[in-house]
Amino acid sequence: MRYGLVGTGMMGLEHIRNLAITPGAELVAIADPEGRSLDWAAQALGDKADAVTSYPNAAALAVHPGLDAVIVASPNHTHRQAVEPLFDAGLHILCEKPLATTIADARWIAEHAAQHPAVFWTAMEYRYMPPVAALIEAVHTGAIGRLRMLAMREHRFPFLVKVRDWNRFARNSGGTMVEKCCHFFDLMRFIVRSEPVRVYCSGGQDVNHLDERYGGERPDIVDNSYTIVDFADGTRAMLDLCMFADGAEEQEEIVATGDAARLDVSIPGGVLTLSPRVGFGNPKRPKRRTVEVDPVALAAGSHHGSTFYQHQAFARAVRGEGPVEVTAEDGLRAVAIGVAAEISLREHRAVTIAEVLAQPSDA
């Protein structure tokens, strides 16, 4: 498979490293308007750099001879502009999360993807972290009985510095609840297997980026929040986000509680713990196991090996050997929850998904 890559910043470099260890993958073209980013890509490619053609944008890359698939890893607000010529060229597309920064753009992409003759895949790496995948499989095969509550926590470091500081402003990123949390909102839908109905989010910008100024503007991105999502089947899910918890040993934690047991996992520890109900006062009977991750996959990125595993699934879909596991519609739904959370935290009210999805289209 001959790949192109749009966007050679931090996430683009992770894709370069993972393509290098993906059987049958060959990166032949890259696109980025920033010379510095193209230099980073050349360094990552090493002695293969001379065999890769550089372009200034997605439209120019789309006509590169012999392309099979293109990865879009450009800044969030550029995704619609980037995928449009790729749709026109009939290419297979893997588009990084979030699908877009607005409902209008996300819906436009989802509608075009539905008519696209090739694969369109929304990159949701967190599904593919092996410890998380193990939890999902256990929940879906009935290990905890009927799922009733789902709790997620990400306590981590602040947003990193990106090219031209695009991620410091919600107008470019979609806001923290779209940019960072769409991963978790996608996981919620995927694990619960029901549609979200209502979102309530309490959050703010209390610690990070307060002293930064860009063109006289202060960043406006949330750095901590609690979000509750009600699902149509009655399941409740919660996300606890803190982006000034650099010292936390476990960055992500997921707890799924059903009517028969509780199941939890943490990252990077990778310990999966099943705790069956035993009744008050009886000895507890937890079952623990550590979910291993290929060390080569771990070394190729900063998402606990998930980018590697997702690439294998994407390649199978392109070859007709497997399904598209994360669709553009999945991407749209994750953006919708994030947009609802952004509205909720700023307007201090519950927001329905129906209200968010009723926002007008941009044809």
C-alpha positions as CSV (number, residue, x, y, z in Angstrom):
1,M,0.0,0.0,0.0
2,R,1.4,3.4,-1.1
3,Y,0.5,6.1,1.5
4,G,0.4,9.8,1.5
5,L,0.5,11.9,4.7
6,V,-1.1,15.4,5.1
7,G,0.4,17.1,8.1
8,T,3.9,16.3,9.4
9,G,3.7,17.8,12.9
10,M,3.7,15.8,16.1
11,M,1.0,13.3,15.2
12,G,2.2,13.1,11.6
13,L,5.6,11.9,12.8
14,E,3.9,9.2,14.9
15,H,2.2,8.0,11.8
16,I,5.6,8.0,9.9
17,R,7.1,5.8,12.7
18,N,4.1,3.4,12.7
19,L,4.0,3.1,8.9
20,A,7.7,2.1,9.0
21,I,6.8,-1.0,11.1
22,T,3.5,-1.8,9.3
23,P,4.0,-4.7,6.9
24,G,3.4,-3.8,3.3
25,A,3.2,0.0,3.9
26,E,5.2,2.5,1.9
27,L,5.1,6.2,2.5
28,V,5.6,7.9,-0.9
29,A,4.3,11.5,-0.4
30,I,3.9,14.1,2.4
31,A,2.3,17.5,2.4
32,D,2.7,20.4,4.8
33,P,2.9,24.2,4.2
34,E,5.5,24.5,7.0
35,G,9.1,24.0,6.1
36,R,10.0,23.2,9.7
37,S,7.5,20.3,9.8
38,L,8.8,18.9,6.5
39,D,12.2,19.0,8.0
40,W,11.0,17.0,11.0
41,A,9.5,14.4,8.6
42,A,12.8,14.1,6.7
43,Q,14.6,13.4,9.9
44,A,12.0,10.8,10.9
45,L,12.3,9.2,7.5
46,G,16.0,9.0,7.6
47,D,17.6,7.4,4.6
48,K,14.1,6.9,3.0
49,A,13.5,10.7,2.8
50,D,14.8,11.0,-0.7
51,A,12.2,8.6,-2.0
52,V,9.3,10.6,-0.5
53,T,7.9,13.6,-2.5
54,S,6.9,16.7,-0.6
55,Y,3.9,18.9,-1.4
56,P,2.6,22.2,0.0
57,N,-1.0,20.9,0.6
58,A,-3.5,18.1,0.3
59,A,-4.7,19.1,-3.2
60,A,-1.3,18.8,-4.6
61,L,-0.6,15.5,-2.9
62,A,-3.9,14.0,-4.1
63,V,-2.6,13.7,-7.6
64,H,0.6,12.0,-6.7
65,P,0.9,8.9,-9.1
66,G,-0.1,5.6,-7.6
67,L,-1.4,6.6,-4.2
68,D,-3.6,4.1,-2.4
69,A,-4.4,5.8,0.9
70,V,-3.8,9.1,2.6
71,I,-3.5,9.9,6.3
72,V,-4.8,13.4,7.4
73,A,-2.9,14.6,10.5
74,S,-3.1,18.3,9.9
75,P,-4.5,20.8,12.5
76,N,-8.1,20.1,13.5
77,H,-9.7,23.1,11.7
78,T,-8.1,22.1,8.4
79,H,-9.6,18.6,8.1
80,R,-12.5,19.5,5.8
81,Q,-10.3,21.4,3.5
82,A,-7.8,18.5,3.5
83,V,-10.2,15.7,2.8
84,E,-12.1,17.4,0.0
85,P,-9.5,16.8,-2.8
86,L,-8.9,13.3,-1.4
87,F,-12.6,12.5,-1.8
88,D,-12.4,13.8,-5.4
89,A,-9.4,11.6,-6.1
90,G,-11.2,8.5,-4.8
91,L,-8.5,7.7,-2.3
92,H,-8.7,5.6,0.9
93,I,-8.6,8.1,3.9
94,L,-7.6,7.8,7.5
95,C,-8.5,11.1,9.1
96,E,-7.2,12.0,12.6
97,K,-9.5,12.9,15.4
98,P,-11.5,15.1,15.9
99,L,-13.2,14.6,12.5
100,A,-13.7,18.4,12.4
101,T,-14.1,21.3,14.8
102,T,-17.8,22.1,14.0
103,I,-20.9,20.1,13.5
104,A,-21.3,21.6,10.0
105,D,-17.9,20.5,8.9
106,A,-18.2,17.1,10.6
107,R,-21.6,16.5,9.0
108,W,-20.2,17.5,5.6
109,I,-17.4,15.0,5.9
110,A,-19.7,12.2,7.1
111,E,-22.2,12.8,4.3
112,H,-19.4,12.7,1.7
113,A,-17.8,9.7,3.3
114,A,-21.1,7.8,3.1
115,Q,-21.0,8.3,-0.7
116,H,-17.2,7.7,-1.0
117,P,-16.3,4.5,-3.0
118,A,-13.2,4.0,-0.9
119,V,-12.5,3.5,2.8
120,F,-13.0,6.5,5.1
121,W,-11.7,5.8,8.7
122,T,-11.8,8.2,11.6
123,A,-8.6,7.7,13.7
124,M,-9.7,6.9,17.3
125,E,-6.5,5.5,18.7
126,Y,-7.8,4.9,22.2
127,R,-10.0,2.0,21.0
128,Y,-6.8,0.2,20.0
129,M,-4.8,0.4,23.2
130,P,-4.5,-3.3,24.0
131,P,-5.6,-2.9,27.7
132,V,-8.6,-0.8,26.7
133,A,-9.4,-3.3,23.9
134,A,-9.4,-6.1,26.5
135,L,-11.8,-4.2,28.7
136,I,-14.1,-3.5,25.8
137,E,-14.1,-7.2,24.8
138,A,-14.9,-8.3,28.3
139,V,-17.8,-5.9,28.7
140,H,-19.2,-6.9,25.3
141,T,-19.0,-10.6,26.2
142,G,-20.9,-10.2,29.4
143,A,-18.1,-10.3,32.0
144,I,-19.8,-7.7,34.2
145,G,-23.4,-8.5,33.4
146,R,-25.4,-5.6,32.1
147,L,-23.3,-2.4,32.0
148,R,-24.9,0.4,34.0
149,M,-22.1,2.9,34.8
150,L,-19.0,3.8,32.9
151,A,-16.3,6.1,34.5
152,M,-13.2,7.4,32.7
153,R,-10.4,9.6,34.0
154,E,-7.5,11.3,32.2
155,H,-5.1,13.1,34.5
156,R,-2.2,14.2,32.4
157,F,0.2,17.0,31.2
158,P,-0.9,20.3,29.6
159,F,-1.4,20.6,25.8
160,L,2.0,20.5,24.1
161,V,3.3,23.3,21.9
162,K,2.2,22.9,18.2
163,V,3.1,24.6,15.0
164,R,2.0,28.3,15.1
165,D,0.4,27.5,18.5
166,W,-2.9,26.5,16.7
167,N,-4.0,24.4,19.6
168,R,-4.1,27.3,22.1
169,F,-7.5,28.5,20.8
170,A,-10.8,26.8,20.6
171,R,-11.6,28.2,17.2
172,N,-8.8,26.1,15.8
173,S,-9.1,23.0,18.0
174,G,-12.8,22.8,18.6
175,G,-12.1,23.4,22.3
176,T,-10.6,20.9,24.8
177,M,-13.8,18.9,25.0
178,V,-13.7,18.3,21.2
179,E,-9.9,18.1,20.7
180,K,-8.9,16.0,23.7
181,C,-12.1,14.4,24.9
182,C,-13.5,13.1,21.6
183,H,-11.4,10.0,22.2
184,F,-13.3,9.3,25.4
185,F,-16.7,10.2,24.0
186,D,-16.1,7.8,21.2
187,L,-15.1,5.1,23.7
188,M,-18.3,5.8,25.6
189,R,-20.5,5.2,22.6
190,F,-18.5,2.1,21.5
191,I,-18.5,0.5,25.0
192,V,-22.1,1.3,25.9
193,R,-23.5,0.5,22.4
194,S,-26.3,3.1,22.8
195,E,-26.6,6.7,21.6
196,P,-26.0,9.7,23.9
197,V,-29.0,11.8,24.7
198,R,-27.9,14.5,27.2
199,V,-24.6,16.0,28.3
200,Y,-23.7,18.1,31.4
201,C,-20.2,19.4,31.8
202,S,-18.6,21.6,34.5
203,G,-15.2,22.8,33.7
204,G,-12.8,25.8,33.3
205,Q,-9.4,27.1,32.6
206,D,-7.9,27.4,36.0
207,V,-4.1,26.7,35.8
208,N,-2.7,26.2,32.3
209,H,-1.7,28.9,29.7
210,L,-3.0,31.8,31.8
211,D,0.2,33.8,31.3
212,E,0.6,33.1,27.6
213,R,-0.3,35.6,24.9
214,Y,-0.4,35.1,21.1
215,G,-0.9,38.3,19.1
216,G,-2.2,39.8,22.3
217,E,-4.7,37.0,22.9
218,R,-4.8,34.7,25.9
219,P,-5.5,31.0,25.2
220,D,-9.1,30.0,25.8
221,I,-8.8,26.2,26.2
222,V,-10.3,24.4,29.2
223,D,-7.8,22.5,31.4
224,N,-10.1,20.6,33.7
225,S,-13.7,19.3,33.7
226,Y,-16.2,16.8,34.8
227,T,-18.6,15.5,32.1
228,I,-21.7,13.3,32.5
229,V,-23.3,11.7,29.5
230,D,-26.8,10.1,29.6
231,F,-27.4,7.3,27.1
232,A,-30.7,6.3,25.5
233,D,-30.6,2.8,27.2
234,G,-30.3,4.4,30.7
235,T,-26.5,3.9,31.1
236,R,-24.6,6.8,32.5
237,A,-21.0,7.7,31.7
238,M,-18.6,10.2,33.2
239,L,-15.3,11.7,32.2
240,D,-12.9,13.3,34.8
241,L,-10.3,15.4,32.9
242,C,-7.3,17.2,34.5
243,M,-4.6,18.6,32.3
244,F,-2.3,19.8,35.2
245,A,-1.7,16.4,36.7
246,D,1.7,15.7,35.2
247,G,2.8,13.6,38.1
248,A,0.0,11.0,37.9
249,E,1.4,7.5,37.6
250,E,-1.6,6.3,35.6
251,Q,-2.7,8.7,32.9
252,E,-5.9,7.0,31.9
253,E,-8.3,4.9,33.9
254,I,-11.6,3.3,32.9
255,V,-14.1,1.6,35.2
256,A,-17.1,-0.3,33.8
257,T,-19.7,-1.4,36.4
258,G,-22.5,-3.8,35.6
259,D,-25.1,-5.6,37.7
260,A,-22.8,-8.6,38.2
261,A,-19.2,-7.1,38.5
262,R,-16.9,-4.2,38.0
263,L,-14.1,-4.1,35.5
264,D,-11.3,-1.6,35.6
265,V,-8.1,-0.9,33.7
266,S,-5.4,1.8,33.8
267,I,-2.8,3.1,31.3
268,P,0.2,2.8,31.2
269,G,0.1,0.1,33.9
270,G,-2.2,-2.1,31.8
271,V,-3.6,-4.0,34.8
272,L,-7.2,-5.3,34.1
273,T,-9.1,-6.1,37.3
274,L,-12.4,-7.9,37.4
275,S,-14.3,-7.6,40.7
276,P,-17.4,-9.8,40.9
277,R,-20.2,-8.9,43.3
278,V,-19.9,-11.0,46.5
279,G,-22.4,-9.5,48.9
280,F,-21.8,-7.3,51.9
281,G,-19.1,-8.7,54.3
282,N,-18.0,-11.6,52.1
283,P,-14.4,-12.0,51.0
284,K,-13.7,-10.1,47.8
285,R,-12.5,-12.2,44.7
286,P,-10.8,-9.8,42.3
287,K,-9.1,-11.4,39.2
288,R,-6.1,-9.4,37.8
289,R,-4.0,-9.7,34.7
290,T,-1.6,-7.5,32.9
291,V,-2.3,-6.9,29.3
292,E,1.0,-6.9,27.4
293,V,1.8,-4.5,24.5
294,D,4.3,-5.2,21.7
295,P,7.4,-3.2,22.7
296,V,8.0,-2.2,19.1
297,A,4.5,-0.7,18.9
298,L,5.0,1.1,22.2
299,A,8.2,2.6,21.0
300,A,6.6,3.9,17.8
301,G,4.3,6.4,19.4
302,S,2.9,8.1,22.5
303,H,-0.6,6.3,22.5
304,H,0.4,3.1,24.2
305,G,0.9,1.2,21.0
306,S,-2.6,1.9,19.7
307,T,-1.5,3.8,16.5
308,F,0.3,0.6,15.3
309,Y,-2.7,-1.6,15.9
310,Q,-5.1,0.8,14.3
311,H,-3.0,0.9,11.2
312,Q,-3.2,-2.9,10.9
313,A,-7.0,-2.7,11.1
314,F,-7.1,0.2,8.5
315,A,-4.9,-1.7,6.1
316,R,-7.2,-4.8,6.4
317,A,-10.2,-2.6,5.5
318,V,-8.4,-1.1,2.5
319,R,-7.5,-4.6,1.3
320,G,-11.1,-5.8,1.7
321,E,-10.1,-8.2,4.5
322,G,-12.0,-6.5,7.3
323,P,-14.6,-3.9,8.1
324,V,-14.2,-0.1,8.6
325,E,-14.2,-0.1,12.4
326,V,-14.4,3.6,13.0
327,T,-16.6,5.4,10.5
328,A,-17.0,9.1,9.7
329,E,-20.4,8.9,11.4
330,D,-18.6,7.7,14.6
331,G,-16.4,10.8,14.2
332,L,-19.4,13.0,13.9
333,R,-21.1,11.6,17.0
334,A,-17.9,12.0,19.0
335,V,-17.7,15.7,17.9
336,A,-21.3,16.2,18.8
337,I,-20.8,15.1,22.4
338,G,-17.7,17.3,22.6
339,V,-19.6,20.3,21.2
340,A,-22.4,19.7,23.7
341,A,-19.9,19.6,26.5
342,E,-18.3,22.9,25.4
343,I,-21.8,24.5,25.3
344,S,-22.7,23.1,28.7
345,L,-19.6,24.2,30.5
346,R,-19.9,27.8,29.2
347,E,-23.7,28.1,29.6
348,H,-24.0,26.1,32.8
349,R,-26.8,23.9,31.6
350,A,-27.5,20.4,30.3
351,V,-27.4,20.2,26.5
352,T,-29.1,17.6,24.4
353,I,-27.5,15.9,21.5
354,A,-30.6,16.6,19.4
355,E,-30.0,20.3,20.0
356,V,-26.4,20.0,18.9
357,L,-27.1,18.0,15.8
358,A,-29.9,20.4,14.8
359,Q,-27.2,23.0,14.1
360,P,-27.5,24.1,10.4
361,S,-25.4,22.4,7.8
362,D,-22.8,24.2,5.7
363,A,-23.3,22.9,2.1
